[in-house]
Structures are given as C-alpha cells and as structure tokens.
Amino acid sequence: MTMRRSPTIPTRGLLTLLILLLVTLSHDVRASRKTDVVTLYNGDKITGEIAEMDGGILQFKTDAMGTLSIEWPEIASVASEYHYELRLTSGERLYGSFGSGSRAGQIELVDLFGKHDIEWLQVVEIRPIEDKLLDRLDVYLSTNFSFTKATSIARLSFNTAISYEDQTSVSSLNGRTDLTSSDSGDSDSSRYDIERWSWRKQRSDSFKSIFANYEDNDELGLNHRVGVGAGFGKYWLDTHRTRFTGALGLQAISESFSGQETNQDVELYLSSTFNTWKFNTPELDIDLTFNVYPSLTDTGRIRTDGNLRIRWELIKDLFWDVSAWVTTDNETGSGGSSTDYSITTGVGWKL
C-alpha cells in the first residue's frame, strides 16, 4: 500500500495544544473565600475553600497547605455559608448551603424549603454554583514519542480530552493523532469527536445526544470520514466510583477511500462508556468507550471503534498515561486493512 504524507495533521495537533494553553492562561482567578470547614473522622478540622468534589475526591483550597485532595469517605462533615450544586447517584440535582447540624456521614443541605439530611455516599459531585464558565472546564493532554533505531521507526502521538458540564448538559471534545515515520514511508491516523448530552430534570432520565466526528487512517485506506448524528442515552450507573452509560442513535457519514469515489452512508449508532476511579493516592482513572456502527444503506457492512485510557497520577496533575484504540471496517477501500489499532504510553497533564 502506498503511504501518503499529510503535513496538515501535525499542524492541527499543534494548533489544538496552542488553543488549550491559551484557554488555560485566560482562566479568571476567583476571589478568596476560605471560610469553609471540613471535619475528618479523626477529629481534625480544616478551614479553606471547597473547590469541587468529583470521582470520590474533594478538592479543598487552603492558605497554608495549598490545595488538598481529601478522600470523600474520610470526611465526617462539611460546613459552608456559600451555595453549591449537588448531584446524587439518582441523577437528581440539589442546590443550597451546608449546615452544621447533621451527624457524621451526612450532609445537611439548607435551601429555601428548609433543611435536608443527605447520606454521604449518595453524593456523586459537588460544585460551587458561583463558578465561572472556565471553572467548569476540564482539560487533559497527553503525548508520547518513540524511536527504534534498528527499524528506523519514529512515532509521535497526541491525545486531547476537553469537557464542560452545567446543570442541564455536558459537552466534550476528544481527539487523537498518531504519526509514524519509517524508511518505507510515512503514515498517520487521527480521530476527533465532538458530543453534547442534554437532559431536562436529572441525569438519571434519558438524555439527548448530538455528535459529529472526523477520521482518517492510512492503514484502512481512508482519506477522510465525516459523520454527524443524534440519539438518546441513559446513565445506567452513576456513583462516586463508577459510571456506565449507553446510547442509541443514527449517523450520516461522508467518506473517501483511496482509489474510490466519495461515498455517503447512514448507520445505526450503538455506544457504551465505562469509567471508574480509584481515589486512594495515587489516583487511578480508567475510561473505556466502544461503538458499533451497523450500516442501514450498505447491507452487511459493520464498523466498530474502541478507546481505552488509563491514567495513573505520578504527582499532582501529572499522569502516566496508557492509551489504546482499535477500529475495524469489514468493507474498506482497495488495498486497505480491515483493522487498525494502537497502544501508546507517555505522560499527561490535567489543566
């Protein structure tokens, strides 16, 4: 198969990194309000500011010790005069401040309707509702480079994950670019996904999904594929340790294979995601996504793709990253393989 060299891919990867860095540098600094109190089960009390709780870890800002990462089950109580958004395992969202009259293992939420006791492990996420837009933006970058002298093969990989969540929706951008150079030629593959999930009242209800994606792959003989679609999904499991979702929808694609004319297709979209966290130090995050695309206009054609990311925290916000992906297509272009996959390891940064 004749490899093609695509000078635009490195540029696209560098531009993505530059944009993310500019976004990070433009982050507004909130005024200090470190008057919240966290009480641990051993009796220690810490005064500071509740930044957020997600994945079983409470981020707590202090003047003397910086930002502390406190395991949620180790906390007996929290008290704050400020207002927060709580998301429960049921998907329900509550709003109010934290009182000091609850027993250990409960949150006393104070709102316009009075005081409510909420069991500790029912709470999946806590966010200050005063947060600006950029405070809700999560950015993760990872990169890997390898070179083997015996085979003269050099490989460079970029991975990007950006997400933003508010009261009624979550939007995400995920991208990867793999560049390979060897004596026999150069090859590349890339995929970029933009997706938005929205719901009416609570996340345990079915949510609506709209999405778009771009993909190219030399090994499959794929010059480009662009897809847009929509569907419905559900959070089947959503706790402080594990999240499992499923989605069903339709997707329209336009694609071009080497030596063939541009093709349009309509596909069924079946997607599942599984996320789990180990919140003991060091932090460990595992994200797994698998999609199946049975064609509705090209009988017998089935495509799949899967992504796995394992992040192990080395020091704060610096991770050892293991990423893997696989893509299959039982009807590829002339000379293309039906399967391509990659496994990379390197470092990642959470901004």
C-alpha positions as CSV (number, residue, x, y, z in Angstrom):
1,M,0.0,0.0,0.0
2,T,1.3,3.5,-0.9
3,M,1.6,5.7,2.2
4,R,0.7,9.4,1.9
5,R,2.3,12.2,3.9
6,S,-0.2,14.6,5.5
7,P,1.5,17.9,6.6
8,T,-1.7,19.2,8.0
9,I,-2.0,16.7,10.9
10,P,1.0,17.9,12.9
11,T,-0.2,21.5,12.4
12,R,-3.7,20.5,13.6
13,G,-2.3,18.9,16.7
14,L,-0.1,21.9,17.5
15,L,-2.9,24.3,17.0
16,T,-5.1,22.2,19.3
17,L,-2.4,22.4,22.0
18,L,-1.9,26.1,21.5
19,I,-5.6,26.8,21.8
20,L,-5.8,24.8,25.0
21,L,-2.9,26.6,26.5
22,L,-4.4,30.0,25.7
23,V,-7.7,28.9,27.3
24,T,-5.8,27.9,30.4
25,L,-3.8,31.1,30.6
26,S,-7.1,33.1,30.3
27,H,-8.6,31.4,33.4
28,D,-10.0,34.0,35.8
29,V,-8.9,33.8,39.4
30,R,-11.7,33.9,41.8
31,A,-11.7,35.9,45.0
32,S,-10.5,34.1,48.0
33,R,-13.3,33.0,50.4
34,K,-11.6,30.4,52.5
35,T,-14.1,30.1,55.3
36,D,-15.5,26.6,54.7
37,V,-14.8,23.9,57.3
38,V,-14.1,20.2,56.7
39,T,-14.1,17.8,59.7
40,L,-12.4,14.5,59.3
41,Y,-13.3,11.3,61.2
42,N,-10.2,11.6,63.3
43,G,-11.4,14.9,64.7
44,D,-9.2,17.2,62.6
45,K,-10.8,20.4,61.3
46,I,-9.5,22.2,58.2
47,T,-10.6,25.7,57.2
48,G,-10.4,26.6,53.5
49,E,-12.5,26.7,50.3
50,I,-14.5,23.8,48.7
51,A,-13.3,23.8,45.1
52,E,-15.2,20.7,43.9
53,M,-15.9,17.0,44.7
54,D,-15.8,14.6,41.8
55,G,-14.6,11.0,41.5
56,G,-14.6,10.5,45.2
57,I,-12.0,13.3,45.8
58,L,-12.8,16.6,47.5
59,Q,-10.5,19.4,46.3
60,F,-10.1,21.8,49.2
61,K,-8.1,25.0,48.9
62,T,-6.2,26.3,52.0
63,D,-3.9,29.2,52.6
64,A,-1.2,27.3,54.5
65,M,-1.1,23.9,52.7
66,G,-2.3,24.8,49.1
67,T,-5.0,22.6,47.6
68,L,-5.7,19.4,49.4
69,S,-7.1,16.2,47.8
70,I,-9.2,14.6,50.5
71,E,-10.8,11.2,50.0
72,W,-14.6,11.6,50.4
73,P,-15.2,8.6,52.8
74,E,-12.6,10.1,55.2
75,I,-14.7,13.3,55.7
76,A,-17.2,13.3,58.6
77,S,-18.9,16.7,57.9
78,V,-18.6,19.9,55.9
79,A,-20.0,23.3,56.7
80,S,-20.2,26.4,54.4
81,E,-22.3,29.5,54.1
82,Y,-21.9,29.5,50.3
83,H,-24.2,27.8,47.8
84,Y,-23.4,24.6,46.0
85,E,-24.8,22.3,43.4
86,L,-25.0,18.6,44.5
87,R,-25.5,15.7,42.1
88,L,-26.8,12.4,43.6
89,T,-26.4,8.8,42.5
90,S,-30.1,9.0,41.3
91,G,-29.1,11.9,39.0
92,E,-31.1,14.4,41.0
93,R,-29.5,17.9,41.4
94,L,-29.9,19.9,44.6
95,Y,-28.9,23.4,45.4
96,G,-28.2,25.1,48.8
97,S,-25.6,25.6,51.5
98,F,-24.2,23.2,54.1
99,G,-25.4,23.4,57.7
100,S,-23.6,22.1,60.7
101,G,-26.4,20.1,62.4
102,S,-26.1,16.8,60.6
103,R,-24.5,13.7,62.1
104,A,-21.2,12.2,60.7
105,G,-21.7,10.7,57.3
106,Q,-24.5,13.0,56.3
107,I,-24.7,16.4,54.6
108,E,-27.2,18.9,56.0
109,L,-28.4,20.8,52.9
110,V,-30.1,24.1,53.6
111,D,-32.3,25.6,50.9
112,L,-35.5,27.7,50.6
113,F,-37.6,24.8,51.7
114,G,-35.7,24.0,54.9
115,K,-33.0,21.5,55.9
116,H,-32.5,18.1,54.4
117,D,-30.2,15.3,55.5
118,I,-28.4,13.5,52.6
119,E,-26.4,10.4,53.1
120,W,-22.7,10.8,52.3
121,L,-22.3,8.1,49.6
122,Q,-25.4,9.3,47.7
123,V,-23.3,12.4,46.7
124,V,-21.5,12.0,43.4
125,E,-20.4,15.5,42.7
126,I,-20.3,19.0,44.4
127,R,-19.7,22.2,42.5
128,P,-19.8,25.8,43.8
129,I,-22.6,27.5,41.8
130,E,-20.7,30.8,41.8
131,D,-18.1,29.2,39.4
132,K,-17.5,31.0,36.1
133,L,-17.6,29.1,32.8
134,L,-13.9,28.3,32.8
135,D,-14.1,26.8,36.3
136,R,-16.3,24.0,34.8
137,L,-13.9,23.3,32.0
138,D,-11.8,20.1,32.4
139,V,-8.8,19.8,30.1
140,Y,-6.4,16.8,29.8
141,L,-3.5,16.5,27.4
142,S,-1.1,13.6,26.8
143,T,1.7,13.0,24.4
144,N,4.2,10.2,23.5
145,F,7.2,9.9,21.3
146,S,9.2,6.8,20.5
147,F,12.1,5.9,18.1
148,T,13.5,2.5,17.3
149,K,17.0,2.7,15.7
150,A,17.0,-0.9,14.5
151,T,13.9,-0.4,12.4
152,S,14.2,3.4,11.9
153,I,10.6,3.8,13.0
154,A,9.6,7.0,14.8
155,R,6.2,7.6,16.3
156,L,4.5,10.7,17.8
157,S,1.1,10.6,19.4
158,F,-1.2,13.4,20.8
159,N,-4.3,12.9,22.8
160,T,-6.8,15.6,23.9
161,A,-9.8,15.4,26.2
162,I,-11.9,18.5,27.0
163,S,-15.3,18.6,28.8
164,Y,-17.7,21.1,30.2
165,E,-20.7,20.3,32.3
166,D,-23.5,22.6,33.5
167,Q,-26.9,21.9,35.1
168,T,-28.6,20.5,32.0
169,S,-25.8,19.3,29.7
170,V,-22.3,18.0,29.2
171,S,-20.2,18.8,26.1
172,S,-17.0,17.1,25.2
173,L,-14.2,17.1,22.6
174,N,-11.9,14.1,22.3
175,G,-9.1,13.9,19.8
176,R,-6.1,11.8,18.9
177,T,-3.4,12.0,16.3
178,D,-0.8,9.2,15.6
179,L,2.1,10.0,13.2
180,T,4.5,7.2,12.1
181,S,7.7,7.7,10.0
182,S,9.9,4.8,8.7
183,D,12.2,4.0,5.9
184,S,9.3,2.6,3.9
185,G,7.2,5.8,4.2
186,D,5.1,7.9,6.5
187,S,1.6,7.1,7.7
188,D,-0.9,8.7,10.0
189,S,-4.3,8.3,11.6
190,S,-6.5,10.7,13.5
191,R,-10.0,11.0,15.0
192,Y,-11.8,13.9,16.5
193,D,-15.2,13.6,18.3
194,I,-17.5,16.4,19.5
195,E,-20.5,15.4,21.5
196,R,-23.2,17.1,23.6
197,W,-25.5,15.3,26.0
198,S,-28.5,17.2,27.4
199,W,-31.3,16.4,29.8
200,R,-34.4,18.1,31.3
201,K,-34.5,17.5,35.0
202,Q,-32.0,15.0,36.2
203,R,-29.3,12.9,34.7
204,S,-30.9,9.5,35.6
205,D,-33.5,10.3,33.0
206,S,-32.8,9.5,29.3
207,F,-30.6,12.2,27.7
208,K,-30.4,13.5,24.2
209,S,-27.2,13.2,22.3
210,I,-25.9,15.1,19.3
211,F,-22.4,14.5,17.9
212,A,-20.0,15.0,15.0
213,N,-16.7,13.3,14.2
214,Y,-13.8,13.3,11.7
215,E,-11.5,10.4,11.0
216,D,-8.7,9.5,8.6
217,N,-6.5,6.3,8.6
218,D,-3.8,5.3,6.1
219,E,-3.8,1.6,7.2
220,L,-7.5,1.4,6.3
221,G,-7.0,3.3,3.1
222,L,-9.4,6.0,4.5
223,N,-8.7,9.5,3.2
224,H,-11.4,11.0,5.4
225,R,-14.7,10.3,7.0
226,V,-17.0,12.9,8.4
227,G,-20.1,11.9,10.4
228,V,-23.0,13.7,12.2
229,G,-25.8,12.2,14.2
230,A,-28.2,12.2,17.1
231,G,-29.7,9.8,19.5
232,F,-30.8,9.0,23.1
233,G,-28.9,7.6,26.0
234,K,-29.0,6.8,29.7
235,Y,-26.8,6.8,32.8
236,W,-27.3,3.2,33.8
237,L,-24.8,3.5,36.7
238,D,-23.5,6.8,38.3
239,T,-21.8,6.6,41.7
240,H,-18.8,8.3,43.3
241,R,-16.7,5.4,42.0
242,T,-18.2,4.1,38.7
243,R,-20.1,5.5,35.7
244,F,-21.7,3.4,32.9
245,T,-23.7,4.9,30.0
246,G,-25.3,3.6,26.9
247,A,-26.6,5.4,23.8
248,L,-28.6,4.6,20.6
249,G,-29.0,6.8,17.5
250,L,-28.5,7.4,13.8
251,Q,-25.4,8.8,12.0
252,A,-24.9,10.0,8.4
253,I,-21.4,9.8,7.1
254,S,-19.5,11.0,4.0
255,E,-16.2,9.2,3.3
256,S,-13.5,8.8,0.8
257,F,-11.2,5.7,0.4
258,S,-8.1,5.6,-1.8
259,G,-8.9,4.9,-5.4
260,Q,-12.7,5.2,-4.8
261,E,-15.3,7.9,-5.2
262,T,-16.8,9.7,-2.2
263,N,-19.4,7.6,-0.5
264,Q,-22.4,8.5,1.7
265,D,-23.9,6.1,4.2
266,V,-26.5,6.1,7.0
267,E,-25.6,4.0,10.1
268,L,-27.1,2.8,13.3
269,Y,-25.1,4.2,16.3
270,L,-24.6,2.0,19.4
271,S,-22.3,3.4,22.1
272,S,-21.3,2.4,25.6
273,T,-18.9,4.1,28.0
274,F,-17.4,2.8,31.3
275,N,-15.5,5.0,33.7
276,T,-14.1,4.0,37.1
277,W,-11.8,5.8,39.6
278,K,-9.5,4.7,42.4
279,F,-9.5,7.7,44.7
280,N,-6.8,6.5,47.1
281,T,-3.4,8.1,46.5
282,P,-2.1,7.7,43.8
283,E,-5.2,8.5,41.8
284,L,-6.1,6.0,39.0
285,D,-8.7,6.7,36.3
286,I,-9.9,4.2,33.7
287,D,-12.1,5.3,30.7
288,L,-13.4,2.8,28.2
289,T,-15.6,3.6,25.1
290,F,-16.8,1.1,22.5
291,N,-19.0,2.0,19.5
292,V,-20.7,-0.2,16.8
293,Y,-22.0,1.2,13.5
294,P,-24.2,-1.3,11.5
295,S,-24.9,0.3,8.1
296,L,-28.6,0.8,7.1
297,T,-27.8,1.7,3.4
298,D,-24.9,-0.7,2.7
299,T,-26.2,-4.2,3.7
300,G,-23.7,-6.3,5.6
301,R,-21.3,-3.5,6.5
302,I,-20.4,-3.1,10.1
303,R,-17.8,-0.7,11.6
304,T,-16.5,-0.5,15.2
305,D,-14.2,1.6,17.2
306,G,-13.0,1.4,20.8
307,N,-10.8,3.6,23.1
308,L,-9.2,2.8,26.4
309,R,-7.3,5.3,28.6
310,I,-5.6,4.5,31.9
311,R,-4.3,7.4,33.9
312,W,-2.1,6.9,37.0
313,E,-1.1,10.1,38.9
314,L,2.7,10.5,39.4
315,I,2.5,13.9,41.1
316,K,-0.4,16.4,41.3
317,D,-1.9,16.9,37.8
318,L,0.9,14.9,36.1
319,F,-0.1,11.4,35.0
320,W,1.5,8.3,33.5
321,D,-0.9,7.7,30.6
322,V,-1.6,4.5,28.7
323,S,-3.9,4.9,25.7
324,A,-5.2,2.3,23.2
325,W,-7.6,2.4,20.3
326,V,-8.9,-0.1,17.8
327,T,-11.0,0.5,14.6
328,T,-12.5,-2.1,12.3
329,D,-14.4,-2.0,9.0
330,N,-15.4,-5.1,7.1
331,E,-15.6,-3.1,3.8
332,T,-12.6,-0.8,3.5
333,G,-11.0,0.8,0.4
334,S,-8.9,-1.1,-2.1
335,G,-5.6,-2.2,-0.6
336,G,-6.7,-1.2,2.9
337,S,-6.7,-3.4,6.0
338,S,-9.9,-4.2,7.8
339,T,-8.4,-3.5,11.3
340,D,-6.1,-1.0,12.8
341,Y,-5.0,-0.4,16.4
342,S,-2.5,1.4,18.5
343,I,-1.2,1.2,22.1
344,T,0.9,4.1,23.4
345,T,2.3,5.2,26.8
346,G,3.6,8.5,27.9
347,V,2.8,11.5,30.2
348,G,-0.4,13.5,30.5
349,W,-1.3,16.8,32.1
350,K,-4.6,17.8,33.7
351,L,-5.0,21.6,33.3
